[in-house]
């Protein structure tokens, strides 16, 4: 008798189910009576919060500090850390702790989850991720405690510093300022504070660039000439996006959300907005007071997001770069898509366009559904919310409570945004297939 060996799950399905498992476990913990201050939360609200935390988004059904107990906040913080690092990192740590060897499949999952491309040195990669992450978060917490401890006391100030440092590095956008600064305050109380604003911004940027990118910088000892091609491109594009968007926010918001500040504070808030809109979700000014231009710019930045293999969401800077390069090549009549002095594989250009179109389709469909069931939301408010959820950003401009359908749609968007649309599509695919028969080429009119 012959026994068929069931093949292992694909890497993509492993990643998709892993995040789903973390979300469901978190929702069960958050629905417990002692997780909230009033003795209980509905399962839908617990699921929404767990999804937002595990997918490092920051959208919340109610203020984190005012609704959730100390236990509930601890669960949220753990979910943020798990979601930021990726659950596969912790699975890999368990493998190492019990001294079990990691097979080729486990190595592949680990590398794919953090955006790497080399199977060798997985232990070194895990060590770097953990040491680097906790060192940066502790440094961020130490700097934030300089402001928070004198203001809130030793215990609360230390807790605030740790919570916001982890939330910022993981690009989550959760805050616990509601208990002292008012509901949904985020970091508006520190809009003109250089220490808090700049520390939060640096944590967001470092977390949003990705583990493998910083590993390359570390290996090259900071010498730009030795950086990998990907590292060079992402650093240049990311810097350009930050500088240009900061200047645009400064121009757009001078008489809107930043009208009451002097030039120095306007510049600081503009830099904060340019940084956090890329997927962190904190706010130093009220997002409902954004100008129309600033509003549109925020949506654009939320869609782009951060770097691949990082704690950030969005279509990713690399995807955006490839699409722009492809458009430029097409308009100039070039056969090859090039970035700098390197040619980009046409299949990669196709994948980048597929991701972009998939994101647009999800935004279009979800916005239409929410507008149909919740007429109290305007189109612009709904569009902002759906992009924020899919980009795992967490900035919100809604003033009315979200309904059941709206919450369910946003839960799906947050999950897809963290797992990745392409990863989810690959997870649904049964097996890798290739066309056995190549059809004849036919002309087709476009444009």
C-alpha positions as CSV (number, residue, x, y, z in Angstrom):
1,X,0.0,0.0,0.0
2,X,1.3,3.4,-0.9
3,X,0.8,6.4,1.3
4,X,0.8,9.9,-0.2
5,X,2.8,12.4,1.7
6,X,0.9,15.6,2.0
7,X,3.0,18.6,0.8
8,X,3.8,21.4,3.2
9,X,1.9,24.6,3.1
10,X,3.3,27.3,0.8
11,X,5.4,30.0,2.4
12,X,2.7,32.5,1.5
13,X,-0.1,30.5,3.2
14,X,2.1,30.0,6.3
15,X,2.5,33.8,6.6
16,X,-1.1,34.6,6.0
17,X,-2.4,32.0,8.5
18,X,0.2,33.0,11.1
19,X,-1.0,36.6,11.3
20,X,-4.6,35.4,11.4
21,X,-3.8,33.1,14.3
22,X,-2.1,36.0,16.2
23,X,-5.2,38.2,15.6
24,X,-7.7,35.6,16.8
25,X,-5.7,34.9,20.0
26,X,-5.4,38.6,20.7
27,X,-9.2,39.1,20.2
28,X,-10.0,36.3,22.7
29,X,-7.7,37.9,25.3
30,X,-9.2,41.4,24.7
31,X,-12.8,40.2,25.0
32,X,-12.2,39.0,28.6
33,X,-14.0,41.0,31.2
34,X,-10.8,42.2,33.0
35,X,-9.3,43.5,29.7
36,X,-11.4,46.6,29.7
37,X,-12.2,49.1,32.4
38,X,-16.0,48.8,32.1
39,X,-16.0,45.1,32.5
40,X,-16.2,43.9,28.9
41,X,-16.1,44.8,25.2
42,X,-18.0,43.3,22.3
43,X,-16.2,40.6,20.3
44,X,-16.3,42.8,17.2
45,X,-14.5,45.6,19.0
46,X,-12.0,43.2,20.5
47,X,-11.4,41.7,17.1
48,X,-11.1,45.2,15.5
49,X,-8.5,46.3,18.2
50,X,-6.5,43.0,17.9
51,X,-6.4,43.3,14.2
52,X,-5.3,46.9,14.3
53,X,-2.6,46.1,16.9
54,X,-1.3,42.9,15.2
55,X,-1.3,44.6,11.8
56,X,0.4,47.7,13.4
57,X,-2.3,50.0,12.1
58,X,-3.6,52.2,15.0
59,X,-7.3,52.5,14.1
60,X,-9.3,52.1,17.3
61,X,-13.0,51.8,18.1
62,X,-12.4,53.8,21.3
63,X,-9.5,55.5,23.1
64,X,-6.9,52.9,24.2
65,X,-6.1,54.5,27.6
66,X,-9.6,55.2,28.6
67,X,-11.3,51.9,27.6
68,X,-8.7,49.2,28.1
69,X,-7.4,48.1,31.5
70,X,-3.7,47.6,32.3
71,X,-4.0,44.0,31.2
72,X,-5.8,45.0,28.0
73,X,-3.1,47.6,27.2
74,X,-0.4,45.0,27.8
75,X,-2.1,42.6,25.3
76,X,-2.2,45.4,22.8
77,X,1.5,46.2,23.3
78,X,2.4,42.5,22.9
79,X,0.3,42.3,19.7
80,X,2.1,45.5,18.4
81,X,5.5,43.9,19.0
82,X,4.5,40.6,17.5
83,X,3.0,42.4,14.4
84,X,5.9,44.7,14.0
85,X,8.6,42.0,14.1
86,X,6.5,39.4,12.4
87,X,5.3,36.3,14.1
88,X,7.8,34.2,12.1
89,X,10.6,35.9,13.9
90,X,9.3,34.6,17.3
91,X,8.6,31.1,15.8
92,X,12.2,31.1,14.7
93,X,13.3,32.2,18.2
94,X,11.4,29.2,19.7
95,X,13.2,26.9,17.3
96,X,16.5,28.2,18.5
97,X,15.5,28.1,22.2
98,X,14.6,24.5,22.1
99,X,17.7,23.8,20.0
100,X,15.9,22.4,17.0
101,X,17.5,22.9,13.6
102,X,15.7,25.0,11.1
103,X,15.1,23.2,7.8
104,X,15.2,24.8,4.4
105,X,11.4,25.5,4.5
106,X,11.6,27.2,7.9
107,X,14.6,29.3,6.7
108,X,12.6,30.3,3.6
109,X,9.6,31.5,5.7
110,X,11.8,33.5,8.0
111,X,13.7,35.2,5.1
112,X,10.5,36.0,3.2
113,X,8.8,37.5,6.2
114,X,11.5,40.1,6.7
115,X,12.1,40.8,3.0
116,X,15.5,39.1,2.7
117,X,16.8,36.9,-0.1
118,X,19.6,34.8,1.4
119,X,19.0,31.5,3.2
120,X,22.4,31.5,4.9
121,X,22.9,33.0,8.3
122,X,19.3,32.9,9.6
123,X,20.5,32.7,13.2
124,X,22.6,35.9,12.7
125,X,19.6,37.6,11.1
126,X,17.3,36.7,14.0
127,X,19.9,37.9,16.5
128,X,20.3,41.2,14.6
129,X,16.5,41.7,14.4
130,X,15.9,41.1,18.1
131,X,19.0,42.9,19.4
132,X,18.5,45.8,17.0
133,X,14.8,46.1,17.7
134,X,14.9,46.0,21.5
135,X,18.0,48.3,21.6
136,X,16.4,50.9,19.5
137,X,13.1,50.7,21.4
138,X,14.9,51.0,24.7
139,X,16.9,54.0,23.5
140,X,13.7,55.6,22.3
141,X,12.0,55.0,25.6
142,X,15.0,56.4,27.5
143,X,14.9,59.6,25.4
144,X,11.1,59.9,25.8
145,X,11.3,59.4,29.5
146,X,13.3,62.6,29.8
147,X,10.0,64.4,29.0
148,X,7.4,62.0,30.4
149,X,8.9,61.1,33.8
150,X,9.0,64.8,35.1
151,X,5.5,65.3,33.7
152,X,3.7,62.1,34.8
153,X,5.9,60.6,37.5
154,X,8.3,57.7,37.6
155,X,6.0,54.7,37.0
156,X,3.6,56.3,34.6
157,X,6.2,58.2,32.7
158,X,8.4,55.1,32.2
159,X,5.3,53.2,31.0
160,X,4.3,56.0,28.6
161,X,7.9,56.1,27.2
162,X,8.1,52.3,26.6
163,X,4.6,52.1,25.1
164,X,5.1,55.0,22.7
165,X,8.6,53.9,21.7
166,X,7.4,50.4,20.8
167,X,4.4,51.8,19.0
168,X,6.5,54.2,17.0
169,X,9.2,51.8,16.0
170,X,6.6,49.2,15.0
171,X,4.8,52.0,13.0
172,X,1.6,51.2,15.0
173,X,0.3,54.6,16.0
174,X,-1.3,53.4,19.2
175,X,-1.1,55.9,22.1
176,X,-2.1,56.0,25.8
177,X,-2.3,59.8,26.1
178,X,-6.1,59.7,26.5
179,X,-5.9,59.4,30.3
180,X,-4.0,62.7,30.7
181,X,-4.5,64.7,27.5
182,X,-8.1,63.9,26.6
183,X,-9.7,61.3,24.3
184,X,-8.1,60.8,20.9
185,X,-5.4,63.3,21.7
186,X,-2.6,61.2,20.1
187,X,0.6,63.5,20.4
188,X,-1.1,66.8,19.8
189,X,-0.1,67.9,23.3
190,X,3.6,67.7,22.0
191,X,3.1,69.4,18.6
192,X,5.8,71.9,19.4
193,X,8.1,69.7,21.5
194,X,11.3,68.9,19.5
195,X,12.3,66.1,21.8
196,X,9.1,64.0,21.6
197,X,8.4,64.8,18.0
198,X,11.8,64.1,16.7
199,X,12.3,60.9,18.7
200,X,9.0,59.5,17.5
201,X,9.9,60.5,13.9
202,X,13.3,58.8,14.0
203,X,11.8,55.6,15.5
204,X,9.1,55.6,12.7
205,X,11.7,56.1,10.0
206,X,14.1,53.4,11.4
207,X,11.3,50.9,11.7
208,X,9.9,51.7,8.3
209,X,13.1,51.2,6.4
210,X,13.3,47.5,7.2
211,X,15.5,44.9,8.9
212,X,17.5,43.8,5.9
213,X,18.3,47.3,4.8
214,X,19.8,48.2,8.1
215,X,21.6,44.9,8.1
216,X,23.2,45.9,4.8
217,X,24.2,49.3,6.2
218,X,25.7,47.5,9.2
219,X,27.7,45.0,7.1
220,X,29.1,47.8,5.0
221,X,30.0,49.8,8.1
222,X,28.0,52.8,6.8
223,X,30.0,53.1,3.6
224,X,27.4,54.1,0.9
225,X,29.7,52.9,-1.9
226,X,29.4,49.3,-0.7
227,X,25.6,49.3,-0.2
228,X,23.5,46.9,-2.2
229,X,21.6,48.4,-5.1
230,X,18.3,48.1,-3.3
231,X,19.6,49.8,-0.2
232,X,20.9,52.8,-2.2
233,X,17.7,53.3,-4.1
234,X,15.4,53.0,-1.1
235,X,17.5,55.4,1.0
236,X,17.5,58.0,-1.9
237,X,13.8,57.7,-2.6
238,X,12.8,57.6,1.0
239,X,14.8,60.8,1.7
240,X,13.3,62.5,-1.3
241,X,9.8,61.6,-0.2
242,X,10.4,62.9,3.3
243,X,12.0,66.2,2.1
244,X,9.5,67.0,-0.6
245,X,6.4,66.0,1.5
246,X,7.7,68.1,4.5
247,X,8.0,71.2,2.3
248,X,4.6,70.6,0.8
249,X,3.0,70.2,4.2
250,X,4.7,73.4,5.3
251,X,3.2,75.1,2.3
252,X,-0.3,73.6,2.5
253,X,-0.8,73.7,6.3
254,X,0.7,77.1,7.1
255,X,-2.9,78.6,7.3
256,X,-4.7,75.4,8.2
257,X,-3.7,72.8,10.8
258,X,-0.5,74.7,11.7
259,X,-2.0,78.2,11.6
260,X,-1.5,78.9,15.3
261,X,2.3,78.1,15.3
262,X,5.4,80.0,14.5
263,X,7.7,79.0,11.6
264,X,9.8,76.6,13.7
265,X,6.8,74.7,15.1
266,X,5.2,74.7,11.6
267,X,8.4,73.1,10.2
268,X,8.5,70.5,13.0
269,X,4.8,69.6,12.6
270,X,5.2,69.4,8.8
271,X,8.1,67.0,9.2
272,X,6.1,65.0,11.7
273,X,3.1,64.8,9.3
274,X,5.4,63.8,6.4
275,X,6.8,61.0,8.5
276,X,3.8,59.6,10.3
277,X,1.6,59.6,7.2
278,X,3.8,57.0,5.6
279,X,2.2,54.4,7.9
280,X,2.8,55.3,11.6
281,X,-0.6,56.9,12.5
282,X,0.4,59.3,15.2
283,X,-0.8,62.9,15.0
284,X,0.8,66.1,16.3
285,X,-2.1,68.2,14.8
286,X,-5.8,67.4,14.5
287,X,-6.1,65.5,11.1
288,X,-9.7,66.9,10.7
289,X,-8.2,70.4,10.3
290,X,-6.0,69.5,7.4
291,X,-6.3,71.6,4.3
292,X,-7.7,70.0,1.1
293,X,-4.2,69.8,-0.4
294,X,-2.7,68.4,2.9
295,X,-5.5,65.9,3.0
296,X,-4.8,64.6,-0.5
297,X,-1.1,64.6,0.2
298,X,-1.7,62.4,3.3
299,X,-3.7,59.9,1.3
300,X,-1.0,59.7,-1.3
301,X,1.7,59.1,1.3
302,X,-0.4,56.5,3.1
303,X,-0.8,54.6,-0.1
304,X,3.0,54.5,-0.7
305,X,3.9,53.4,2.8
306,X,7.4,52.3,3.9
307,X,10.0,49.7,2.7
308,X,9.6,46.0,2.1
309,X,10.4,43.7,5.0
310,X,9.8,46.5,7.5
311,X,7.1,47.3,10.1
312,X,5.5,49.7,7.6
313,X,2.5,49.1,5.3
314,X,1.4,50.6,1.9
315,X,2.3,49.4,-1.5
316,X,6.0,50.0,-0.4
317,X,8.6,52.4,-1.6
318,X,10.2,49.8,-3.8
319,X,6.9,49.2,-5.6
320,X,6.4,52.9,-6.1
321,X,9.9,53.3,-7.5
322,X,9.5,50.5,-10.0
323,X,6.1,51.8,-11.2
324,X,7.5,55.4,-11.6
325,X,10.5,54.0,-13.5
326,X,8.2,51.8,-15.7
327,X,6.0,54.8,-16.5
328,X,9.0,56.9,-17.4
329,X,10.4,54.1,-19.7
330,X,7.1,53.7,-21.4
331,X,6.6,57.4,-22.1
332,X,10.1,57.7,-23.5
333,X,9.6,54.7,-25.7
334,X,12.2,52.6,-24.0
335,X,12.1,48.8,-24.1
336,X,13.9,48.3,-20.8
337,X,13.0,49.7,-17.5
338,X,16.1,51.1,-15.7
339,X,16.8,52.6,-12.3
340,X,20.2,54.3,-12.3
341,X,22.5,52.0,-14.3
342,X,20.5,48.8,-13.6
343,X,17.8,47.1,-15.7
344,X,14.7,45.9,-13.8
345,X,13.1,42.6,-14.8
346,X,9.9,43.1,-16.7
347,X,8.2,40.5,-14.5
348,X,9.0,42.7,-11.5
349,X,7.4,45.7,-13.2
350,X,4.3,43.6,-13.8
351,X,4.1,42.5,-10.2
352,X,4.5,46.1,-9.0
353,X,1.6,47.2,-11.3
354,X,-0.5,44.3,-10.1
355,X,0.0,45.3,-6.4
356,X,-0.9,48.9,-7.2
357,X,-4.0,48.0,-9.2
358,X,-5.1,45.5,-6.5
359,X,-4.7,48.3,-3.8
360,X,-6.8,50.7,-5.9
361,X,-9.5,48.1,-6.5
362,X,-9.7,47.3,-2.7
363,X,-9.9,51.0,-1.9
364,X,-12.6,51.5,-4.5
365,X,-14.7,48.6,-3.5
366,X,-14.4,49.1,0.3
367,X,-15.1,52.9,0.0
368,X,-18.2,52.2,-2.1
369,X,-19.5,49.6,0.4
370,X,-19.0,51.8,3.5
371,X,-20.6,54.8,1.8
372,X,-23.6,52.6,0.9
373,X,-24.2,51.5,4.5
374,X,-23.1,54.6,6.5
375,X,-24.5,57.7,4.8
376,X,-23.3,59.9,7.7
377,X,-19.7,59.6,6.4
378,X,-18.7,61.7,3.4
379,X,-16.9,60.2,0.5
380,X,-13.6,62.0,1.4
381,X,-13.8,60.7,5.0
382,X,-14.5,57.2,3.9
383,X,-11.7,57.2,1.3
384,X,-9.3,58.5,3.9
385,X,-10.3,55.8,6.4
386,X,-10.0,52.9,3.8
387,X,-6.6,54.0,2.6
388,X,-5.5,54.4,6.2
389,X,-6.6,50.9,7.0
390,X,-5.1,49.2,3.9
391,X,-1.9,51.1,4.3
392,X,-1.8,50.1,8.0
393,X,-1.5,53.8,8.9
394,X,-4.1,54.5,11.6
395,X,-4.8,58.2,11.1
396,X,-8.6,58.7,11.3
397,X,-10.8,61.7,10.3
398,X,-14.1,60.0,11.3
399,X,-16.1,61.7,14.1
400,X,-19.1,59.3,14.2
401,X,-19.0,55.7,15.5
402,X,-18.2,53.1,12.9
403,X,-21.0,50.6,12.2
404,X,-20.7,46.8,12.0
405,X,-20.2,46.6,8.2
406,X,-17.6,49.5,8.4
407,X,-15.6,47.7,11.1
408,X,-15.7,44.4,9.2
409,X,-14.5,46.0,6.0
410,X,-11.7,47.8,7.8
411,X,-10.6,44.6,9.6
412,X,-10.2,42.9,6.3
413,X,-8.3,45.9,4.9
414,X,-5.9,46.0,7.8
415,X,-5.3,42.3,7.6
416,X,-4.6,42.4,3.8
417,X,-2.4,45.5,4.3
418,X,-0.2,43.8,6.8
419,X,0.0,40.4,5.1
420,X,0.4,42.0,1.7
421,X,-2.0,41.7,-1.2
422,X,0.5,39.7,-3.3
423,X,1.3,37.4,-0.4
424,X,-2.4,36.7,0.2
425,X,-3.0,36.0,-3.5
426,X,-0.1,33.5,-3.5
427,X,-1.5,32.0,-0.3
428,X,-4.9,31.3,-2.1
429,X,-3.1,29.7,-5.1
430,X,-3.1,25.9,-4.9
431,X,0.2,25.3,-6.7
432,X,2.6,27.1,-9.0
433,X,1.5,26.7,-12.6
434,X,3.0,27.6,-15.9
435,X,1.4,27.9,-19.3
436,X,2.1,24.7,-21.2
437,X,0.9,26.3,-24.4
438,X,1.9,29.8,-25.4
439,X,-0.8,31.5,-27.4
440,X,-0.1,33.6,-30.5
441,X,0.5,37.3,-30.0
442,X,-2.2,39.7,-31.1
443,X,-2.2,43.5,-31.4
444,X,-4.4,45.4,-29.0
445,X,-5.2,49.1,-28.8
446,X,-4.6,51.0,-25.6
447,X,-4.2,54.6,-24.6
